[in-house]
Amino acid sequence: MSLFQIKEVDKAFYESKLQSFLPERIFDIHTHVWLDRIRIREANAPVRAVTWPSLVARDNSVEDLFETYRLMFPGKEVTPLLFSQVSLEYDIDAGNEYVRESAQKHGLPSFMVTKPGLSASEFEEGIEKGGFLGCKVYLNFADTCIPEKEIRIYDFLPPHHLEVLSKRGWAAMLHIPRDGRLKDPVNLMQMLEIERKYPGLRLIIAHVGRAYCPEDLGNAFEVLAETKNMVFDISANTNETVFRALIKAVGPKRILFGSDFPILRMRMRRIYENGHYVNLVPKGLYGDVSGDKNMREVDGEEAEALTFFMYEEIEAFRQASLAENLGKKDIEDVFYNNAFDLVNGIGKERRR
């Protein structure tokens, strides 16, 4: 039985819009792999993020990830960078060990999921011994005494970790916190400070700083105009306007393709209402979503026309790239070369 169904609507979408646009080689900088057995069954973790992504897949083994690429990107060669689940409902150490084993077995790059409570030596030793190229951090791991809306970047990516990352030339995959998303002044202040104080760090801002709607941008790219090192991945974002602003602000050499699999297997189309995103999904496919403000069911012809979240992301970037006159080499940079160069650069530092 196939991992998930490829419908005629998916084949038509891929063949008519994406196949010729995408380069032959793709580098996916943002993928989660984990096994359901690492779930902590009695976990009582605080909810600090949207819950709809958990509806897509119970887990995502590395074999499932390879099968996803085979099904979704026929004719393309895809290389992922792996990291584990970031929910407190999972055993983080066991997840990191599965990623380490998978990366070693398949010759893939990977990040260690880290918690802010690790000492500098524990943090450095964990990344070094695991053969990781850096860390994946998440607001879930900030101290539980901090209200979710008040979490700052340093609460889960603390200075003593940043010092290690900069010293070693390692990377950090950062999902920024706070309701203001990319335009939030506290986020912007700390992002600028990290750029200045930790020049050896390869900082990846996930999801274009969670700017899923144009209203999330504010004056962020004006404030970030002085930056030269941080890069942005486009994972789980489908907004053409945001992508155009990103291209104008930083250019194609500082943009990385990412999927955020397995979430991007969702069959959906995203719309925007008053600065808020809503995922339109086929009625009944993901259970009862009536209580989720980010989800809305559709049926009939509208539901039948829905394809994958993954395809919607790439199509939005394709439209943005056309509007901003990106060339073939630019697209190859975004979808392969930039991530390859980042990963290869860290690998060379490790081998010295």
WOQUI-V220531 format. One record per pair of residues at least 6 apart in sequence whose C-alpha atoms are under 8 Angstrom apart, sorted by sequence separation. I is the first residue (numbers start at 1). J is the second residue. D is the distance in Angstrom with one decimal. If there is no record, write none. Layout:
BEGIN
i:j:d
I:J:D
I:J:D
END
This chain:
BEGIN
i:j:d
86:92:7.5
102:108:7.8
103:109:6.1
127:133:7.1
165:171:6.6
176:182:7.6
178:184:7.2
181:187:7.7
182:188:7.2
210:216:7.7
211:217:6.0
271:277:5.8
272:278:6.2
289:295:6.2
290:296:7.2
85:92:7.4
103:110:6.4
127:134:6.4
165:172:7.7
270:277:6.6
271:278:5.3
289:296:7.1
84:92:7.8
127:135:7.5
247:255:7.8
270:278:5.6
271:279:6.5
289:297:7.7
69:78:6.8
114:123:7.4
142:151:7.2
178:187:7.8
234:243:7.9
270:279:4.5
271:280:7.4
85:95:6.8
100:110:7.3
177:187:7.5
269:279:5.7
270:280:6.0
84:95:5.4
99:110:7.1
176:187:7.1
268:279:6.1
269:280:5.2
84:96:6.1
139:151:7.1
143:155:7.3
268:280:5.3
269:281:7.0
83:96:7.3
142:155:5.3
268:281:4.7
284:297:7.6
84:98:8.0
112:126:7.8
139:153:7.7
142:156:4.9
267:281:6.3
268:282:7.4
281:295:7.2
283:297:4.8
84:99:6.4
112:127:6.3
141:156:6.0
267:282:7.4
278:293:7.2
279:294:5.9
280:295:6.2
281:296:6.2
282:297:5.6
283:298:5.4
83:99:6.1
96:112:5.9
111:127:7.8
139:155:7.7
278:294:4.5
279:295:4.8
280:296:5.0
281:297:5.0
282:298:5.3
283:299:5.5
82:99:6.6
96:113:6.5
139:156:5.8
277:294:6.2
278:295:5.4
279:296:6.1
280:297:5.6
281:298:6.0
282:299:5.8
112:130:7.8
138:156:6.4
278:296:6.7
280:298:6.4
137:156:6.7
112:132:6.0
137:157:6.6
283:303:7.4
82:103:7.2
92:113:7.0
110:131:7.9
111:132:5.0
112:133:7.9
114:135:6.2
234:255:7.3
282:303:4.9
36:58:6.3
110:132:5.2
111:133:5.6
112:134:6.3
113:135:5.6
114:136:6.4
115:137:7.1
232:254:6.4
233:255:5.8
234:256:6.5
235:257:6.6
236:258:7.8
281:303:6.8
282:304:7.6
36:59:5.3
109:132:7.0
110:133:6.1
111:134:5.0
112:135:4.6
113:136:4.7
114:137:5.8
153:176:6.5
209:232:7.5
231:254:4.7
232:255:5.1
233:256:4.5
234:257:5.6
235:258:4.4
236:259:6.4
35:59:5.2
109:133:6.9
110:134:7.6
111:135:4.7
112:136:5.9
113:137:6.0
153:177:6.7
208:232:5.4
221:245:7.9
225:249:7.0
230:254:7.4
231:255:5.9
232:256:6.1
233:257:5.6
234:258:5.8
235:259:4.8
236:260:6.1
282:306:7.7
34:59:5.7
35:60:6.3
111:136:5.9
116:141:6.8
152:177:6.5
205:230:7.1
207:232:7.2
208:233:5.8
212:237:5.8
214:239:7.8
217:242:7.4
221:246:7.7
225:250:7.8
231:256:7.3
233:258:5.8
234:259:7.8
235:260:5.6
281:306:7.5
33:59:7.2
34:60:5.4
35:61:5.9
82:108:7.4
115:141:5.7
116:142:6.9
151:177:6.4
152:178:7.4
182:208:7.7
203:229:7.3
204:230:6.0
205:231:6.1
206:232:6.0
207:233:5.5
208:234:5.6
211:237:7.9
212:238:7.1
213:239:6.5
33:60:4.9
34:61:5.6
81:108:6.4
82:109:6.4
83:110:5.8
86:113:7.0
115:142:7.8
151:178:6.6
182:209:4.9
202:229:7.0
203:230:4.9
204:231:5.0
205:232:4.7
206:233:5.1
207:234:4.9
208:235:7.7
210:237:7.8
212:239:6.1
214:241:6.4
222:249:7.9
32:60:7.2
33:61:5.4
34:62:7.8
80:108:6.9
81:109:5.0
82:110:4.5
83:111:5.2
84:112:7.6
85:113:7.9
149:177:7.9
150:178:6.7
181:209:6.4
182:210:6.2
202:230:6.5
203:231:6.3
204:232:5.5
205:233:6.2
206:234:6.9
207:235:4.9
214:242:5.8
221:249:6.0
236:264:6.7
33:62:5.9
79:108:7.5
80:109:7.4
81:110:5.1
82:111:6.3
83:112:6.3
84:113:6.5
149:178:5.4
172:201:7.4
174:203:7.3
176:205:7.4
181:210:5.6
182:211:5.8
202:231:7.8
204:233:6.7
206:235:6.8
207:236:6.1
208:237:7.6
213:242:6.9
81:111:7.5
83:113:6.7
100:130:6.0
148:178:7.5
149:179:6.5
170:200:7.5
171:201:5.8
172:202:6.4
173:203:6.5
174:204:6.0
175:205:6.4
176:206:7.6
181:211:6.3
199:229:7.6
207:237:6.0
212:242:7.2
100:131:7.3
134:165:7.2
169:200:4.9
170:201:5.7
171:202:4.3
172:203:5.1
173:204:4.9
174:205:5.1
175:206:5.2
211:242:6.9
33:65:7.5
100:132:7.5
162:194:8.0
166:198:5.2
168:200:7.3
169:201:5.4
170:202:6.1
171:203:5.7
172:204:6.0
173:205:6.3
174:206:5.7
175:207:7.4
188:220:7.1
192:224:7.0
195:227:6.8
238:270:7.1
97:130:7.9
165:198:8.0
166:199:6.2
167:200:6.2
168:201:7.9
169:202:6.8
171:204:7.2
173:206:6.5
176:209:6.2
183:216:5.9
152:186:7.3
153:187:6.9
166:200:4.0
167:201:7.7
175:209:6.9
176:210:7.2
182:216:6.1
183:217:5.3
195:229:6.9
137:172:7.2
152:187:7.0
163:198:6.6
165:200:7.2
166:201:4.2
175:210:7.4
181:216:6.1
182:217:5.9
183:218:5.1
188:223:7.3
192:227:7.2
195:230:7.0
134:170:4.9
135:171:6.4
136:172:5.8
137:173:6.4
138:174:7.0
139:175:7.6
154:190:7.8
162:198:6.7
165:201:5.5
166:202:7.8
180:216:6.7
182:218:7.9
183:219:6.4
188:224:7.4
133:170:5.7
134:171:4.5
135:172:4.9
136:173:4.8
137:174:5.9
138:175:6.1
139:176:7.6
153:190:7.0
183:220:5.0
269:306:6.4
123:161:6.8
133:171:6.3
134:172:5.6
135:173:6.3
136:174:6.6
137:175:7.2
138:176:7.9
139:177:6.3
182:220:6.3
208:246:7.7
268:306:5.6
269:307:7.4
116:155:7.1
162:201:7.4
267:306:6.1
268:307:6.1
269:308:7.8
62:102:6.7
116:156:5.0
120:160:5.7
124:164:6.5
267:307:5.3
268:308:5.9
269:309:6.7
115:156:6.7
116:157:6.0
119:160:7.6
120:161:5.8
267:308:4.4
268:309:5.6
46:88:8.0
115:157:8.0
116:158:6.1
119:161:7.9
266:308:5.7
267:309:5.9
45:88:5.7
265:308:5.8
266:309:5.5
269:312:6.9
45:89:6.3
120:164:6.8
264:308:6.8
265:309:6.2
266:310:7.9
43:88:7.4
44:89:7.5
116:161:7.8
264:309:4.9
265:310:6.5
43:89:5.3
263:309:8.0
264:310:4.9
43:90:8.0
41:89:7.5
31:80:6.6
33:82:6.5
40:89:5.4
26:76:7.2
28:78:7.0
30:80:7.3
31:81:6.3
32:82:6.0
33:83:6.2
34:84:5.5
39:89:5.8
40:90:5.2
24:75:7.4
25:76:5.9
26:77:6.1
27:78:5.7
28:79:6.0
29:80:6.0
30:81:6.2
31:82:5.3
32:83:5.1
33:84:5.1
34:85:6.1
39:90:4.3
40:91:6.3
86:137:7.8
259:310:6.7
24:76:5.1
25:77:4.8
26:78:4.7
27:79:4.8
28:80:4.6
29:81:5.0
30:82:7.0
31:83:6.3
32:84:5.0
33:85:6.8
38:90:5.6
39:91:6.2
86:138:6.6
88:140:6.8
23:76:7.6
24:77:6.3
25:78:5.9
26:79:6.3
27:80:5.9
28:81:6.2
29:82:7.7
30:83:7.8
32:85:6.0
38:91:5.4
83:136:7.0
87:140:6.8
88:141:7.6
19:73:7.9
25:79:7.9
27:81:7.8
86:140:7.4
38:94:6.3
38:95:6.7
213:272:6.8
216:275:7.3
35:95:7.7
215:275:5.3
3:64:7.3
34:95:6.0
214:275:7.1
213:275:5.8
213:276:6.7
3:67:7.4
34:98:7.0
213:277:6.8
3:68:7.6
6:71:7.2
34:99:7.4
212:277:7.0
6:72:7.9
33:99:6.9
236:309:7.5
243:316:7.7
236:310:7.5
238:312:6.0
239:313:7.7
243:317:6.2
247:321:8.0
252:326:7.9
238:313:4.3
237:313:5.8
238:314:7.5
240:316:4.8
244:320:5.2
248:324:7.7
236:313:6.6
238:315:7.9
239:316:6.0
240:317:6.1
243:320:6.0
244:321:7.3
247:324:7.4
253:330:7.5
256:333:7.9
257:334:5.8
235:313:7.5
238:316:5.4
239:317:7.8
252:330:5.8
256:334:5.0
257:335:5.0
234:313:7.9
238:317:7.4
240:319:6.6
241:320:7.2
244:323:7.6
252:331:7.7
255:334:5.5
256:335:6.3
257:336:7.5
240:320:5.3
244:324:6.7
253:333:6.3
254:334:7.8
256:336:7.8
252:333:6.8
253:334:6.8
252:334:6.1
256:338:6.3
257:339:7.9
255:338:7.3
256:339:6.2
254:338:7.2
253:338:6.3
48:139:7.3
49:140:7.8
48:140:6.0
47:140:7.9
46:140:7.8
46:144:7.4
48:148:5.8
202:342:7.8
171:346:7.9
170:346:6.2
169:346:6.4
169:349:7.1
168:349:7.7
65:261:7.6
65:262:7.5
60:262:6.3
30:233:7.9
29:233:7.6
30:235:6.9
57:262:6.6
56:262:7.1
57:263:7.3
56:263:5.8
54:263:7.7
56:265:7.0
53:263:5.6
56:266:5.9
133:343:7.5
133:346:6.5
133:347:7.3
29:256:6.9
30:257:7.9
31:258:7.2
29:257:6.4
30:258:4.6
31:259:6.3
32:260:6.6
28:257:5.8
29:258:4.9
30:259:5.7
31:260:4.9
32:261:6.0
27:257:6.9
28:258:4.7
29:259:7.5
30:260:5.2
31:261:5.1
32:262:6.9
56:286:7.3
27:258:7.8
28:259:6.3
30:261:7.5
31:262:7.4
55:286:6.0
55:287:8.0
109:343:7.2
52:292:7.4
52:294:7.7
52:295:7.6
18:311:7.7
13:307:7.7
9:304:8.0
9:305:6.5
18:314:7.4
9:306:7.6
10:307:5.5
14:311:7.2
18:315:6.9
21:318:7.4
9:307:6.6
10:308:7.3
13:311:7.8
17:315:7.1
28:335:7.6
23:331:7.4
27:335:5.9
28:336:7.8
22:331:7.4
23:332:5.8
26:335:5.3
27:336:4.6
22:332:7.8
25:335:7.8
26:336:4.9
27:337:7.8
29:339:6.5
25:336:6.4
28:339:7.8
23:335:7.2
27:339:6.3
22:335:7.5
23:336:7.9
27:340:6.9
END
